[in-house]
Amino acid sequence: MDKKLSDNFWLSELVKSSTADRLGIDNWPTEDWQIENLEITAQNILQPVRDHYGIPIVPNSGFRCLELNRALKSKDSSQHTKGQAVDIEIPGVSNYELATWIKGNLDFDQLILEFYQRGVPTSGWVHCSYVGKSENRNQVLSIIKGEGAVLGLVK
């Protein structure tokens, strides 16, 4: 059953996955705590981003059941499996700008400018997770294409 998680986001948007559809994987959360985490993530990350930019956002990836997460070759410990992480891009906004805005304006657990290519503003995507106000690490990383992971945001 679908559920409104914040003013502009629905549960169905955060579980949608073309990979899950293609592989016949049911990517719907099975635990209430996963849905609660998705609601917290929507309210603390997605909704503030949507409110700031005023542009509709469709997350690239939100919740991932363990089967889908493994199909994507991600670690079992991924915050996506707990409903605590989203990968986003905004049409017309560079991913570096988006990550910089989140870093300066939101509380988060982990912010990663993923698979960014220097000089290509729309490359990669922004991964952002939220655990809870007292548990968030506010860790910032960049994963630069051809270079690997580095601390902080790299332009």
Sequence and secondary structure as in RCSB ss.txt:
>XXXX:A:sequence
MDKKLSDNFWLSELVKSSTADRLGIDNWPTEDWQIENLEITAQNILQPVRDHYGIPIVPNSGFRCLELNRALKSK
DSSQHTKGQAVDIEIPGVSNYELATWIKGNLDFDQLILEFYQRGVPTSGWVHCSYVGKSENRNQVLSIIKGEGAV
LGLVK
>XXXX:A:secstr
   B SSS BHHHHH  HHHHHHT   S  SHHHHHHHHHHIIIIIHHHHHHH S    SB    HHHHHHTT  
TT GGGGT EEEE BTTB HHHHHHHHHHH   SEEEEEEEBTTBTTSSEEEEE   TTT   EEEEEETTTEEE
ES   
